[in-house]
Amino acid sequence: MQNEVELSIKEYSKMMTDLMILCFTLALSFMFWIISMTASAYSGSVYPVSPWRWFFSLLIPLTLTLRAVKRRSLDYTGALGAMVVGFVLTVANFSFLFALFAFFMTSSKLTRWKGDIKKRLDPEYKEGGQRNWVQVLCNGGVPTELALLYMIEVGPGEMPIDFGKQYSASWICLSLLGALSCSAGDTWASEVGPVLSKSKPKLITTWKEVPAGTNGGVTAVGLFASLLGGLTVGGAYLISQMLFVNDLHLAVPQWPIVVYGGVAGLLGSLLDSLLGASMQYSGYDKTTGKVVNYESKTTERICGKPILDNNAVNLFSSLLIALILPGLAWGFWPKL
């Protein structure tokens, strides 16, 4: 009887918590809507945002981050950073949200996958990943800035990628998609490659075999996984275009989005490996028998210099892909 009462109290508490979050989200979204309408009335350069867009831009990231904290995919600082990233991307363009969702959900699941094997390879492995605010912003900082630029350029809303009609906005969209695909490709490669590859990784700068977990080490399985990761993010972006863009049939074909995502994932993973092999220290610790990222008396250097850490490598990789790849895509993008 006592257990049933305790269970009823827990269910009631959970229901009231969900209700309070919903009411808070509604109130906050209504406040943002009033502010945006007031700003739009006094300044013709500010685009008004509908209350429903504000509502979903708050509710969806909040729901996902709470779930991620519960599953230990994020710590509390990471959850705060993810809320900011998710809010900005959702307000700007629902396609940005779909791409972010595909990256985060698949990466979180792959991080937990085969955790027992990864513990033996990586001394810094955390159960569930538990990304903090630094990791969130290094992967989501570039897309957030691009989403803000997108809203300044064309305002919140969805649009097809068409260089002929919206050159700057299309460039920004592909930059953001490239950054997220790059992060997905690198994560997929690092989480899948060491587990499934039957051969030792090879250092990308010398093509010599190195221990699993070495920064800059690549395998065929890992590279294929990075391609799949990028394709997944690109596919999510394309699906959102089909759902939310009006008159999509009048625009140029959008299927290259998926190909672009795959290329960004593969090239991003290769660039990440190149930076890791050159500017990130990797050493073999004789006492633990694992690859570590710090120098000590018991470590033997494998490659790299202690210039950047893993977060900085991720940031620079996504930034370079966001800057360079849209220019290459522009020459091949379909035109009417």
Disulfide bonds with the S-S distance in Angstrom:
none
